[in-house]
Amino acid sequence: MPGDYDIEYASPWAGANYMPVSVKGTPAQEWDKNTWEPLADLARNHPEAGVHFQKCEIYNRKKDVSSPTAAWFAELLSPTPWFSTLFDDFHEIPKKDLKPGVDNATRFTSVCINTAIYLPWLVSQCLKNGVVLKRAIFKHISDAAASGVHHLGGAADLVVNCTGLSANKLGGVMDKTVVPARGQIVIVRNVAPSMYSISGTDDGPDEACYIMTRAAGGGTILGGCYQKGNWESQPDPSLAIRIMKRCVDMCPELTGGKGIEHLDIIRHGVGLRPVREGGTRIEKEKINGIWTVHNYGSGGAGYQSSYGCAQAAVKLVEEALEDRARL
């Protein structure tokens, strides 16, 4: 939970931002779409949440067309993505203004989240609304509904499963389609003028390049990689150097046109994205007689689909409780 820094708890290690990668016509598109306005509202009206507006530029290189990053970012890299209508200032960057090696690019204003502020803020909102927080270790999903676990003493009416990567090994779920996608970042004090992302790198198919400056002095995130199946918790020093070099090349303003030795490093970080083959699972099922609503497997889209996924999960909770009331 917020305040923890476990390798399998990816939330504090995320950038995080809103750059949709969902495909038009899918449930994921609807979840992403329904998340934009709540995040924008936080940026406009609730600075204490640690969310702020930031310009962003998305670069596409045709030579990356077959790369895993380009496949993952296919919608994001499109000159006419479905989400363009969400942003008043969405536009293509003129050819004459493109950086060397970039074939096309777009620019718009999105949001960046300082997770060190935002996650505790979410906890504060839960407490404000009467939520009781408890820590426990469960070997089976049904254990969460057992008598005595609930703060009122009885058995729970329903369980919501948001266990992320642990859905792979939790009894009663054991979803082997959930795998880690390792990410590594460098957090620096240097400030970037915009958020940046690009379709691929020249350093390997599972490496990426992105930059975002967190709200309220939270530092600038330099990333990254997308290493599926890699559970390594320690930062790779060689990868960190490649990340810094790529980011300074993409945004020389980070160091005033100087090299990576002029980056002021705060720390290195590693997180494991909870990727699920087939996408996020938002479903309800009865396990040992108790309704369970699943909401896990969002991979690298956790923040930018969060409110939409929560809305979909709440709908299933309401359906399950209505079914229970009729019995």
FIFI-970321 format. One line per 4 residues: number of its first residue (from 1); their letters; for each residue x, y, z of N, C-alpha, C, O. Coordinates in steps of 0.02 Angstrom, whole numbers, plus 50000, padded with zeros to 5 digits. Layout:
% FIFI-970321
NUM	A	X:Y:Z:X:Y:Z:X:Y:Z:X:Y:Z ~ ...
% end
This chain:
% FIFI-970321
1	MPGD	50042:49941:50000:50000:50000:50000:50044:50062:50000:50105:50056:50011 ~ 50017:50122:49988:50058:50182:49986:50105:50188:50045:50086:50179:50102 ~ 50168:50204:50029:50221:50205:50079:50267:50146:50073:50324:50149:50097 ~ 50244:50092:50041:50286:50034:50029:50326:50042:49964:50304:50077:49918
5	YDIE	50384:50011:49962:50425:50013:49902:50448:49942:49884:50508:49928:49881 ~ 50400:49899:49873:50414:49830:49855:50420:49824:49779:50384:49859:49743 ~ 50463:49781:49755:50474:49773:49684:50410:49753:49647:50400:49772:49589 ~ 50366:49715:49681:50304:49693:49649:50247:49743:49655:50192:49731:49630
9	YASP	50259:49798:49690:50210:49852:49696:50233:49908:49650:50274:49950:49669 ~ 50207:49907:49589:50234:49951:49537:50214:50024:49544:50247:50068:49517 ~ 50160:50038:49581:50131:50105:49582:50179:50162:49598:50178:50212:49563 ~ 50222:50157:49650:50266:50213:49665:50322:50224:49614:50352:50277:49612
13	WAGA	50335:50173:49574:50390:50178:49525:50367:50207:49458:50408:50225:49416 ~ 50302:50210:49448:50275:50236:49385:50289:50310:49377:50302:50344:49427 ~ 50287:50335:49315:50302:50405:49300:50264:50455:49342:50295:50491:49381 ~ 50201:50461:49336:50156:50426:49291:50121:50479:49249:50122:50538:49266
17	NYMP	50089:50458:49194:50057:50508:49151:49995:50479:49118:49975:50422:49131 ~ 49965:50519:49074:49907:50497:49035:49926:50502:48962:49922:50555:48931 ~ 49945:50445:48934:49960:50439:48863:49929:50373:48839:49963:50322:48840 ~ 49867:50374:48818:49830:50312:48802:49863:50270:48748:49885:50296:48696
21	VSVK	49865:50205:48760:49890:50158:48710:49836:50108:48691:49848:50061:48652 ~ 49776:50117:48717:49721:50071:48703:49696:50079:48631:49701:50133:48601 ~ 49669:50025:48604:49646:50023:48535:49572:50042:48531:49532:50022:48574 ~ 49555:50081:48481:49486:50104:48472:49438:50045:48467:49453:49995:48434
25	GTPA	49381:50051:48501:49330:49999:48497:49337:49944:48548:49298:49897:48548 ~ 49386:49949:48593:49397:49898:48644:49373:49924:48712:49366:49985:48721 ~ 49361:49879:48760:49344:49902:48828:49399:49947:48857:49384:49995:48893 ~ 49462:49932:48840:49518:49973:48866:49512:50045:48843:49529:50091:48881
29	QEWD	49488:50056:48782:49478:50125:48759:49428:50161:48803:49438:50219:48821 ~ 49374:50126:48820:49323:50157:48862:49350:50173:48932:49334:50225:48960 ~ 49391:50128:48959:49420:50140:49025:49467:50200:49023:49465:50242:49068 ~ 49508:50204:48971:49554:50261:48965:49514:50326:48957:49529:50376:48989
33	KNTW	49465:50324:48913:49424:50384:48900:49391:50409:48964:49390:50469:48977 ~ 49365:50364:49004:49330:50383:49065:49377:50404:49122:49354:50427:49174 ~ 49442:50396:49111:49491:50416:49161:49516:50487:49150:49538:50520:49197 ~ 49512:50512:49088:49541:50577:49073:49510:50633:49115:49547:50671:49147
37	EPLA	49445:50639:49116:49414:50696:49149:49427:50697:49224:49440:50750:49252 ~ 49424:50640:49260:49442:50641:49331:49513:50664:49343:49525:50702:49390 ~ 49561:50643:49302:49630:50665:49311:49637:50739:49295:49672:50775:49330 ~ 49604:50761:49241:49606:50832:49223:49576:50875:49278:49600:50930:49293
41	DLAR	49522:50851:49309:49491:50887:49364:49538:50894:49423:49541:50947:49455 ~ 49576:50842:49438:49625:50846:49492:49678:50898:49476:49697:50937:49520 ~ 49701:50899:49414:49752:50948:49394:49725:51020:49398:49761:51066:49417 ~ 49662:51028:49381:49632:51095:49381:49614:51120:49451:49625:51178:49468
45	NHPE	49587:51075:49491:49554:51097:49553:49582:51070:49618:49562:51092:49672 ~ 49627:51021:49614:49652:50990:49675:49728:50982:49673:49753:50926:49667 ~ 49765:51037:49679:49839:51032:49675:49869:50988:49728:49924:50961:49719 ~ 49833:50979:49784:49858:50936:49838:49863:50863:49818:49893:50823:49853
49	AGVH	49832:50845:49761:49834:50775:49737:49899:50759:49700:49913:50700:49688 ~ 49938:50810:49682:50001:50797:49649:49996:50783:49575:50039:50748:49547 ~ 49944:50808:49543:49934:50799:49471:49938:50868:49437:49906:50915:49460 ~ 49977:50873:49383:49980:50938:49348:49978:50928:49273:49996:50875:49247
53	FQKC	49957:50981:49238:49957:50980:49166:50028:50990:49140:50068:51026:49170 ~ 50043:50956:49084:50109:50963:49054:50104:50949:48979:50069:50903:48958 ~ 50138:50990:48940:50141:50978:48869:50177:50911:48856:50220:50891:48895 ~ 50158:50877:48803:50194:50816:48785:50202:50811:48710:50161:50835:48671
57	EIYN	50256:50779:48690:50272:50767:48620:50285:50693:48610:50324:50662:48646 ~ 50253:50665:48559:50259:50594:48543:50292:50587:48475:50266:50611:48425 ~ 50350:50555:48473:50389:50548:48411:50383:50478:48382:50382:50429:48418 ~ 50378:50475:48316:50374:50411:48282:50429:50406:48230:50440:50452:48190
61	RKKD	50465:50349:48230:50515:50334:48179:50491:50274:48140:50475:50222:48169 ~ 50488:50280:48075:50463:50225:48033:50504:50161:48042:50478:50106:48035 ~ 50568:50169:48057:50611:50110:48063:50594:50068:48125:50617:50012:48131 ~ 50552:50095:48170:50533:50058:48230:50468:50019:48221:50443:49990:48268
65	VSSP	50442:50017:48159:50375:49991:48148:50365:49920:48175:50310:49903:48197 ~ 50417:49879:48175:50411:49810:48199:50435:49801:48271:50437:49745:48296 ~ 50453:49855:48304:50478:49849:48373:50422:49839:48423:50365:49860:48410 ~ 50436:49805:48479:50384:49795:48530:50356:49861:48556:50296:49866:48570
69	TAAW	50399:49912:48563:50375:49977:48587:50325:50007:48538:50273:50034:48559 ~ 50341:50004:48473:50296:50032:48422:50230:49994:48421:50177:50024:48412 ~ 50233:49929:48431:50171:49889:48433:50129:49908:48494:50068:49915:48489 ~ 50161:49916:48551:50128:49936:48613:50098:50006:48606:50043:50019:48631
73	FAEL	50135:50051:48573:50115:50121:48567:50078:50137:48502:50071:50195:48484 ~ 50054:50086:48466:50027:50097:48399:49975:50153:48396:49978:50196:48353 ~ 49928:50153:48443:49876:50206:48443:49906:50273:48464:49888:50324:48435 ~ 49950:50272:48512:49982:50333:48536:50022:50367:48480:50026:50428:48477
77	LSPT	50052:50326:48437:50095:50352:48383:50056:50374:48322:50084:50407:48278 ~ 49993:50357:48319:49952:50375:48261:49944:50451:48256:49937:50485:48307 ~ 49946:50479:48194:49934:50551:48187:49861:50570:48201:49846:50629:48212 ~ 49816:50520:48201:49745:50533:48215:49718:50481:48264:49674:50442:48246
81	PWFS	49743:50479:48326:49720:50430:48375:49650:50447:48400:49628:50504:48394 ~ 49616:50398:48428:49548:50409:48453:49545:50463:48506:49494:50498:48512 ~ 49598:50470:48545:49596:50516:48602:49611:50589:48583:49610:50632:48626 ~ 49624:50602:48519:49641:50670:48498:49585:50719:48515:49598:50778:48528
85	TLFD	49523:50696:48516:49466:50740:48531:49461:50759:48605:49423:50803:48623 ~ 49499:50725:48647:49499:50741:48718:49538:50804:48734:49526:50837:48784 ~ 49585:50821:48689:49631:50876:48702:49618:50934:48653:49619:50924:48592 ~ 49607:50993:48679:49592:51051:48637:49651:51070:48592:49641:51098:48538
89	DFHE	49712:51055:48615:49771:51078:48578:49807:51022:48541:49864:51031:48521 ~ 49774:50964:48530:49807:50909:48495:49822:50929:48423:49777:50954:48388 ~ 49884:50919:48401:49901:50934:48331:49965:50897:48312:50005:50878:48355 ~ 49974:50889:48247:50037:50861:48221:50090:50916:48221:50076:50974:48208
93	IPKK	50151:50896:48237:50207:50942:48234:50228:50949:48161:50239:50898:48127 ~ 50235:51010:48134:50255:51019:48064:50320:50983:48048:50366:50979:48090 ~ 50325:50957:47988:50384:50920:47967:50448:50960:47978:50499:50932:47998 ~ 50445:51024:47965:50505:51066:47970:50531:51072:48042:50588:51090:48053
97	DLKP	50487:51056:48090:50507:51062:48160:50526:50996:48192:50541:50993:48252 ~ 50526:50942:48153:50541:50876:48181:50615:50869:48196:50658:50897:48161 ~ 50630:50832:48248:50699:50817:48265:50729:50769:48214:50691:50731:48183 ~ 50794:50768:48203:50826:50722:48156:50808:50649:48171:50811:50628:48229
101	GVDN	50789:50612:48120:50772:50542:48128:50699:50528:48144:50677:50471:48143 ~ 50661:50581:48159:50589:50574:48174:50549:50585:48111:50559:50635:48076 ~ 50503:50539:48096:50463:50544:48034:50397:50581:48043:50374:50615:47997 ~ 50367:50576:48101:50308:50615:48116:50300:50619:48192:50327:50577:48228
105	ATRF	50263:50669:48215:50256:50679:48287:50192:50718:48301:50166:50754:48258 ~ 50168:50711:48363:50110:50749:48385:50126:50784:48451:50172:50766:48487 ~ 50086:50835:48464:50095:50874:48526:50027:50889:48556:49979:50905:48521 ~ 50021:50884:48622:49960:50901:48657:49975:50910:48731:50030:50894:48754
109	TSVC	49927:50935:48768:49934:50944:48841:49899:50887:48878:49839:50877:48869 ~ 49937:50851:48918:49909:50796:48958:49924:50809:49031:49935:50867:49051 ~ 49926:50757:49071:49942:50765:49142:49999:50719:49162:50009:50666:49132 ~ 50036:50741:49212:50088:50700:49243:50073:50697:49318:50052:50746:49348
113	INTA	50085:50639:49347:50066:50626:49417:50129:50615:49459:50172:50574:49441 ~ 50134:50651:49513:50186:50638:49562:50159:50584:49609:50121:50598:49655 ~ 50180:50522:49597:50151:50466:49634:50167:50469:49709:50129:50442:49750 ~ 50222:50503:49727:50239:50509:49798:50188:50552:49836:50181:50545:49897
117	IYLP	50153:50596:49800:50100:50637:49830:50032:50605:49818:49990:50603:49863 ~ 50022:50581:49757:49956:50556:49737:49933:50495:49775:49875:50491:49796 ~ 49978:50447:49786:49958:50385:49820:49936:50398:49892:49884:50373:49913 ~ 49975:50437:49932:49951:50454:49999:49886:50495:49997:49844:50488:50042
121	WLVS	49878:50537:49946:49816:50575:49939:49757:50528:49930:49704:50539:49959 ~ 49766:50476:49889:49712:50427:49880:49694:50394:49946:49635:50383:49961 ~ 49745:50377:49986:49732:50348:50052:49692:50396:50095:49645:50376:50129 ~ 49711:50460:50092:49675:50510:50132:49602:50516:50112:49558:50526:50154
125	QCLK	49588:50509:50047:49519:50511:50023:49480:50450:50047:49421:50455:50065 ~ 49513:50392:50049:49480:50332:50076:49463:50341:50149:49407:50327:50171 ~ 49511:50366:50188:49500:50376:50260:49445:50427:50272:49403:50420:50317 ~ 49446:50479:50231:49395:50532:50237:49324:50504:50227:49276:50529:50256
129	NGVV	49319:50452:50185:49254:50422:50170:49239:50359:50211:49194:50321:50194 ~ 49277:50349:50264:49260:50296:50311:49290:50228:50296:49271:50179:50328 ~ 49336:50224:50248:49367:50160:50232:49414:50139:50289:49451:50180:50316 ~ 49411:50076:50308:49456:50048:50359:49511:50009:50324:49497:49962:50286
133	LKRA	49573:50028:50336:49630:49996:50304:49663:49947:50352:49675:49963:50410 ~ 49675:49886:50328:49708:49834:50368:49759:49798:50325:49751:49793:50264 ~ 49811:49773:50357:49861:49732:50322:49849:49658:50341:49833:49642:50398 ~ 49857:49615:50292:49851:49543:50304:49885:49506:50248:49896:49534:50194
137	IFKH	49900:49443:50259:49929:49400:50208:49880:49343:50195:49861:49307:50241 ~ 49860:49335:50132:49813:49283:50113:49846:49235:50063:49881:49256:50017 ~ 49833:49171:50072:49857:49121:50024:49803:49105:49973:49818:49079:49919 ~ 49741:49119:49990:49685:49105:49946:49638:49165:49946:49629:49197:49998
141	ISDA	49609:49181:49889:49565:49239:49883:49507:49235:49932:49483:49287:49956 ~ 49483:49174:49947:49427:49167:49993:49444:49187:50064:49400:49204:50104 ~ 49509:49186:50081:49530:49206:50148:49512:49279:50163:49501:49298:50221 ~ 49507:49319:50110:49491:49390:50119:49419:49400:50142:49402:49453:50169
145	AASG	49377:49350:50131:49306:49355:50151:49292:49321:50217:49236:49323:50242 ~ 49343:49290:50247:49332:49249:50307:49309:49291:50366:49325:49350:50372 ~ 49271:49260:50409:49247:49293:50470:49306:49317:50512:49353:49279:50523 ~ 49302:49378:50536:49356:49406:50576:49403:49451:50538:49437:49492:50569
149	VHHL	49406:49444:50472:49449:49488:50432:49415:49556:50423:49447:49608:50428 ~ 49350:49554:50409:49312:49616:50400:49312:49656:50465:49310:49628:50520 ~ 49315:49723:50459:49321:49765:50519:49260:49763:50564:49264:49783:50622 ~ 49203:49739:50538:49143:49732:50580:49138:49664:50612:49091:49650:50651
153	GGAA	49186:49620:50597:49190:49556:50631:49161:49497:50595:49183:49440:50606 ~ 49112:49508:50551:49081:49452:50515:49117:49438:50449:49169:49467:50434 ~ 49087:49393:50410:49115:49377:50344:49097:49433:50295:49047:49467:50303 ~ 49140:49442:50245:49128:49494:50195:49073:49472:50146:49065:49413:50133
157	DLVV	49036:49521:50121:48984:49507:50071:49014:49495:50002:48985:49461:49961 ~ 49073:49525:49991:49103:49523:49924:49177:49541:49930:49197:49576:49975 ~ 49216:49515:49884:49288:49530:49882:49305:49562:49815:49283:49539:49762 ~ 49344:49616:49817:49370:49647:49755:49443:49629:49750:49482:49644:49795
161	NCTG	49462:49597:49696:49530:49572:49687:49571:49620:49644:49565:49621:49582 ~ 49612:49661:49677:49657:49707:49642:49729:49689:49660:49768:49733:49678 ~ 49746:49625:49654:49810:49601:49679:49868:49608:49630:49924:49589:49646 ~ 49855:49635:49571:49909:49647:49523:49948:49585:49506:49919:49534:49487
165	LSAN	50014:49589:49513:50057:49534:49494:50044:49472:49537:50057:49415:49515 ~ 50019:49481:49598:50006:49425:49642:49948:49381:49618:49938:49326:49643 ~ 49909:49406:49569:49855:49364:49541:49884:49302:49508:49848:49253:49497 ~ 49948:49303:49493:49983:49247:49463:49989:49188:49511:49993:49130:49490
169	KLGG	49990:49203:49577:50005:49150:49625:49955:49145:49682:49962:49103:49726 ~ 49904:49188:49683:49854:49187:49736:49805:49129:49726:49775:49123:49673 ~ 49797:49088:49777:49750:49032:49772:49680:49055:49755:49657:49107:49779 ~ 49646:49017:49713:49580:49035:49691:49580:49080:49629:49528:49089:49597
173	VMDK	49638:49107:49613:49646:49149:49553:49697:49116:49507:49681:49095:49452 ~ 49759:49112:49530:49813:49077:49495:49813:49091:49420:49813:49045:49379 ~ 49812:49154:49402:49809:49174:49332:49879:49176:49303:49916:49225:49312 ~ 49898:49123:49268:49966:49118:49241:49977:49161:49179:50032:49163:49152
177	TVVP	49924:49196:49157:49934:49243:49102:49960:49310:49128:49976:49355:49088 ~ 49965:49317:49194:49993:49378:49224:50068:49370:49232:50092:49323:49265 ~ 50106:49414:49201:50179:49411:49202:50208:49480:49216:50174:49530:49203 ~ 50269:49483:49242:50299:49549:49253:50328:49578:49188:50353:49541:49146
181	ARGQ	50324:49643:49182:50360:49678:49129:50403:49730:49166:50380:49783:49186 ~ 50467:49712:49174:50512:49753:49214:50524:49822:49183:50536:49828:49123 ~ 50519:49872:49226:50536:49940:49204:50591:49968:49248:50594:49954:49308 ~ 50635:50007:49219:50688:50039:49257:50690:50113:49240:50684:50132:49181
185	IVIV	50698:50155:49291:50698:50227:49281:50756:50259:49318:50786:50230:49363 ~ 50772:50320:49298:50818:50363:49334:50780:50427:49351:50751:50458:49306 ~ 50779:50447:49414:50746:50509:49434:50799:50562:49445:50846:50552:49484 ~ 50791:50619:49411:50841:50673:49415:50807:50738:49436:50746:50746:49432
189	RNVA	50848:50785:49459:50823:50851:49478:50816:50898:49418:50779:50947:49421 ~ 50849:50882:49363:50845:50922:49303:50772:50924:49279:50736:50875:49284 ~ 50752:50981:49252:50683:50990:49229:50679:50989:49153:50718:51021:49119 ~ 50630:50952:49127:50618:50949:49055:50561:50996:49037:50515:51004:49077
193	PSMY	50564:51029:48979:50511:51075:48959:50445:51042:48942:50392:51075:48944 ~ 50446:50977:48925:50386:50940:48907:50395:50868:48928:50448:50847:48951 ~ 50341:50829:48920:50347:50756:48922:50364:50733:48851:50342:50763:48802 ~ 50403:50680:48846:50423:50654:48781:50418:50578:48781:50428:50545:48832
197	SISG	50401:50550:48723:50403:50478:48713:50417:50465:48639:50400:50506:48596 ~ 50448:50408:48625:50466:50392:48556:50453:50318:48542:50449:50278:48588 ~ 50446:50302:48479:50424:50236:48457:50473:50179:48469:50454:50121:48467 ~ 50536:50194:48482:50585:50142:48492:50654:50170:48504:50663:50231:48505
201	TDDG	50702:50127:48514:50772:50148:48524:50817:50106:48479:50794:50059:48446 ~ 50880:50124:48477:50929:50085:48440:50969:50038:48485:51019:50010:48465 ~ 50945:50031:48547:50982:49992:48597:50952:49925:48614:50975:49891:48659 ~ 50900:49905:48578:50870:49840:48592:50794:49844:48591:50766:49896:48604
205	PDEA	50761:49788:48574:50688:49788:48566:50649:49798:48630:50591:49819:48627 ~ 50679:49784:48688:50641:49793:48750:50661:49856:48789:50644:49864:48847 ~ 50696:49901:48754:50714:49965:48786:50673:50021:48757:50653:50019:48699 ~ 50660:50072:48798:50617:50127:48778:50648:50193:48798:50699:50195:48833
209	CYIM	50617:50248:48777:50642:50314:48795:50582:50359:48808:50541:50371:48764 ~ 50578:50384:48869:50525:50431:48887:50548:50476:48944:50592:50458:48983 ~ 50518:50535:48947:50536:50586:48996:50473:50618:49022:50427:50633:48983 ~ 50469:50629:49087:50413:50668:49115:50434:50698:49181:50468:50667:49220
213	TRAA	50413:50760:49193:50429:50795:49255:50369:50794:49301:50315:50819:49284 ~ 50378:50764:49359:50324:50758:49408:50305:50825:49438:50345:50872:49440 ~ 50243:50830:49461:50218:50891:49493:50252:50903:49559:50278:50857:49591 ~ 50251:50966:49581:50271:50986:49649:50342:50965:49668:50353:50941:49723
217	GGGT	50389:50974:49622:50458:50959:49638:50475:50886:49645:50522:50868:49680 ~ 50436:50843:49612:50446:50771:49619:50501:50743:49576:50511:50682:49574 ~ 50538:50786:49540:50592:50762:49497:50568:50743:49428:50508:50742:49414 ~ 50616:50729:49385:50601:50710:49316:50617:50636:49306:50672:50613:49324
221	ILGG	50570:50600:49278:50578:50528:49266:50610:50518:49198:50586:50544:49147 ~ 50664:50480:49196:50696:50460:49134:50689:50384:49128:50708:50347:49173 ~ 50660:50361:49073:50651:50289:49064:50670:50269:48993:50681:50312:48950 ~ 50674:50207:48982:50655:50154:49025:50665:50088:48987:50709:50083:48944
225	CYQK	50625:50039:49004:50626:49974:48972:50560:49938:48984:50520:49960:49025 ~ 50549:49884:48947:50488:49844:48952:50509:49772:48943:50502:49743:48889 ~ 50536:49742:48998:50566:49676:48995:50519:49623:49023:50518:49611:49083 ~ 50480:49593:48979:50431:49543:49001:50465:49481:49027:50513:49455:48998
229	GNWE	50439:49456:49084:50466:49396:49114:50527:49406:49157:50553:49358:49185 ~ 50551:49468:49163:50611:49483:49202:50591:49505:49272:50556:49556:49280 ~ 50612:49467:49323:50594:49482:49393:50650:49518:49430:50644:49530:49491 ~ 50703:49537:49397:50761:49567:49431:50742:49632:49466:50713:49677:49436
233	SQPD	50759:49637:49530:50740:49695:49570:50792:49750:49572:50776:49807:49589 ~ 50854:49733:49555:50908:49783:49560:50918:49821:49495:50913:49791:49441 ~ 50931:49886:49498:50945:49925:49438:51006:49899:49401:51056:49880:49432 ~ 51003:49899:49336:51058:49879:49293:51097:49943:49277:51071:49986:49241
237	PSLA	51159:49950:49301:51198:50012:49290:51209:50028:49217:51206:50086:49197 ~ 51221:49977:49176:51231:49988:49104:51168:50015:49072:51170:50060:49030 ~ 51111:49986:49090:51047:50010:49064:51034:50081:49086:51009:50122:49047 ~ 51051:50097:49148:51041:50165:49174:51079:50216:49132:51054:50270:49117
241	IRIM	51140:50199:49113:51180:50244:49071:51148:50253:49003:51145:50308:48977 ~ 51124:50197:48973:51091:50202:48908:51027:50245:48912:51013:50285:48868 ~ 50990:50236:48967:50929:50276:48976:50946:50350:48978:50914:50390:48945 ~ 50997:50368:49017:51015:50438:49024:51040:50467:48958:51023:50524:48940
245	KRCV	51080:50429:48921:51106:50452:48857:51049:50464:48808:51047:50515:48773 ~ 51002:50416:48804:50945:50424:48758:50903:50485:48775:50882:50522:48731 ~ 50891:50495:48839:50849:50551:48860:50882:50618:48847:50849:50666:48827 ~ 50946:50622:48860:50982:50685:48846:50985:50699:48771:50981:50756:48750
249	DMCP	50993:50646:48732:50992:50654:48659:50923:50679:48635:50919:50722:48591 ~ 50870:50653:48664:50803:50672:48644:50784:50741:48670:50747:50778:48638 ~ 50810:50758:48729:50794:50823:48760:50858:50855:48787:50872:50850:48847 ~ 50898:50887:48743:50961:50918:48765:50951:50971:48819:50997:50987:48856
253	ELTG	50890:50999:48823:50876:51051:48873:50884:51025:48945:50893:51064:48991 ~ 50882:50959:48953:50891:50930:49020:50957:50952:49052:50960:50965:49112 ~ 51008:50956:49011:51075:50972:49037:51104:51035:49004:51164:51046:49008 ~ 51062:51075:48973:51087:51135:48940:51133:51119:48882:51180:51156:48868
257	GKGI	51119:51063:48848:51160:51044:48791:51224:51007:48810:51266:50995:48766 ~ 51232:50990:48873:51292:50955:48896:51277:50880:48904:51221:50858:48889 ~ 51325:50841:48927:51318:50769:48931:51282:50745:48993:51259:50784:49034 ~ 51278:50678:49000:51241:50649:49056:51275:50661:49123:51243:50655:49175
261	EHLD	51339:50680:49122:51372:50695:49185:51343:50758:49218:51357:50772:49276 ~ 51302:50794:49181:51269:50854:49208:51198:50839:49231:51161:50885:49248 ~ 51179:50776:49232:51115:50756:49262:51124:50751:49337:51173:50720:49361 ~ 51079:50779:49375:51082:50778:49448:51036:50722:49472:50975:50731:49479
265	IIRH	51065:50663:49484:51025:50603:49499:51000:50603:49570:51038:50614:49618 ~ 50935:50590:49577:50905:50581:49643:50909:50507:49663:50934:50491:49718 ~ 50886:50463:49620:50890:50391:49634:50873:50352:49571:50847:50379:49522 ~ 50887:50287:49574:50868:50240:49522:50809:50199:49548:50803:50188:49608
269	GVGL	50767:50175:49503:50709:50136:49525:50693:50079:49477:50707:50083:49418 ~ 50664:50026:49505:50642:49969:49465:50572:49950:49489:50560:49945:49549 ~ 50528:49938:49442:50461:49914:49459:50439:49860:49410:50462:49859:49353 ~ 50395:49816:49432:50370:49763:49389:50297:49777:49370:50253:49774:49412
273	RPVR	50286:49794:49307:50218:49806:49284:50179:49740:49284:50205:49689:49261 ~ 50117:49740:49309:50077:49678:49310:50040:49668:49244:49981:49685:49238 ~ 50075:49641:49196:50046:49632:49129:50005:49568:49126:50025:49516:49152 ~ 49948:49571:49093:49907:49512:49084:49896:49501:49009:49872:49545:48974
277	EGGT	49915:49442:48985:49903:49425:48915:49828:49428:48902:49789:49394:48937 ~ 49808:49467:48853:49736:49475:48841:49708:49538:48873:49649:49554:48862 ~ 49749:49573:48913:49727:49637:48941:49699:49633:49011:49693:49579:49040 ~ 49681:49690:49037:49655:49696:49105:49593:49651:49114:49550:49648:49071
281	RIEK	49591:49618:49170:49533:49575:49186:49485:49613:49232:49502:49626:49290 ~ 49427:49629:49207:49374:49658:49248:49313:49613:49239:49275:49620:49191 ~ 49304:49568:49286:49251:49517:49284:49228:49501:49354:49261:49518:49403 ~ 49169:49469:49359:49147:49445:49424:49135:49370:49420:49114:49343:49369
285	EKIN	49149:49336:49475:49137:49264:49479:49127:49245:49552:49150:49280:49598 ~ 49094:49189:49563:49085:49163:49630:49142:49114:49645:49154:49067:49607 ~ 49176:49125:49701:49229:49081:49723:49211:49058:49793:49208:49098:49840 ~ 49201:48993:49800:49180:48964:49865:49118:48999:49893:49112:49011:49953
289	GIWT	49072:49015:49847:49008:49044:49868:49008:49119:49879:48956:49147:49895 ~ 49066:49152:49872:49071:49224:49883:49085:49259:49816:49130:49239:49779 ~ 49047:49311:49801:49060:49349:49741:49128:49383:49745:49145:49414:49795 ~ 49167:49376:49692:49231:49410:49685:49231:49452:49621:49213:49426:49568
293	VHNY	49249:49515:49627:49256:49558:49568:49330:49568:49556:49366:49594:49599 ~ 49353:49548:49497:49424:49554:49479:49437:49620:49443:49398:49641:49401 ~ 49492:49652:49461:49515:49712:49426:49591:49713:49431:49620:49745:49475 ~ 49623:49678:49385:49696:49673:49386:49723:49661:49316:49686:49644:49270
297	GSGG	49789:49670:49309:49822:49655:49246:49828:49713:49198:49830:49703:49137 ~ 49829:49774:49224:49830:49833:49180:49899:49849:49152:49905:49894:49110 ~ 49951:49814:49175:50017:49824:49147:50042:49895:49157:50042:49920:49214 ~ 50062:49928:49103:50088:49996:49107:50034:50049:49101:50050:50108:49096
301	AGYQ	49970:50029:49101:49915:50077:49092:49875:50088:49156:49819:50112:49153 ~ 49904:50070:49213:49866:50073:49275:49837:50141:49292:49778:50146:49307 ~ 49879:50193:49289:49855:50259:49308:49807:50287:49255:49755:50315:49272 ~ 49825:50279:49191:49785:50311:49139:49719:50275:49125:49678:50300:49086
305	SSYG	49709:50217:49155:49644:50182:49148:49609:50175:49215:49557:50143:49220 ~ 49638:50204:49268:49618:50189:49337:49545:50205:49352:49509:50163:49378 ~ 49523:50265:49336:49454:50284:49353:49404:50246:49310:49351:50227:49334 ~ 49420:50235:49247:49376:50196:49204:49370:50124:49226:49315:50096:49227
309	CAQA	49427:50094:49246:49425:50025:49271:49385:50022:49336:49347:49975:49347 ~ 49395:50072:49379:49359:50072:49443:49284:50078:49432:49245:50044:49466 ~ 49264:50119:49384:49192:50126:49369:49163:50060:49344:49109:50040:49364 ~ 49201:50025:49301:49178:49960:49276:49174:49909:49332:49127:49869:49334
313	AVKL	49222:49910:49378:49222:49863:49434:49164:49878:49481:49131:49832:49506 ~ 49151:49942:49493:49095:49961:49537:49029:49936:49509:48986:49913:49546 ~ 49021:49941:49444:48960:49916:49412:48951:49841:49425:48895:49819:49439 ~ 49005:49803:49421:49001:49731:49434:48986:49718:49508:48950:49671:49525
317	VEEA	49015:49759:49552:49001:49752:49624:48926:49762:49636:48895:49724:49673 ~ 48898:49814:49606:48827:49827:49615:48784:49770:49589:48734:49751:49620 ~ 48803:49742:49531:48766:49686:49503:48769:49626:49550:48719:49593:49562 ~ 48829:49612:49576:48838:49554:49620:48797:49562:49685:48767:49514:49708
321	LEDR	48797:49622:49713:48760:49633:49775:48685:49631:49763:48647:49610:49807 ~ 48663:49652:49704:48592:49647:49687:48572:49573:49682:48519:49554:49706 ~ 48615:49533:49650:48602:49461:49646:48597:49430:49715:48553:49389:49728 ~ 48642:49451:49759:48643:49423:49827:48579:49443:49865:48552:49404:49903
325	ARL	48556:49505:49854:48497:49529:49889:48434:49492:49868:48386:49487:49907 ~ 48434:49466:49807:48375:49430:49782:48370:49358:49808:48318:49326:49804 ~ 48427:49334:49835:48428:49264:49859:48390:49256:49925:48386:49201:49952
% end
